[in-house]
Amino acid sequence: MAGSRVFLNSGFGQPGKVVEAPLLHQDYVVKKGTDTAALKTAMLKLLDARGAEYPAEHNVGHIYAAKPDLAAHYTALDPTNSFNPGIGKTSRSRVAFQFNGCTCGEPNQQSTRISVPK
């Protein structure tokens, strides 16, 4: 990108650190006035086209969108969306289980997900 410099660093070679997978951080310095949101969008599009994964040490967090399988995994772990709403750019709305028309919490065969207003 014009007017940009890239600084690369990794977790390798640091005493006391165990590195289980190649990890590469890239920090970008851009000129004043650069549309950083557009730059980030363009860079993520380029990375996606190359098949890159960018979850880092803490997975996708709230910064990047989770792939569908990972988003489904988050939903399975936290069906009420209470512990970390918005993880992986998923919905931040609270979700509850509806049991036969009520939200009493008694499980049955006909449970469905519903959105609960804030």
Secondary structure, 3 states (H helix, E strand, C coil): CCCCEEEEEECCCCCCCCCCCCCEEEEEECCCCCCHHHHHHHHHHHHHHCCCCCCCCCCCCCCCCCCHHHHHHHHHHCCCCCCCCCHHHCCCCCEEEEECCECCCCCCCCEEEEECCC
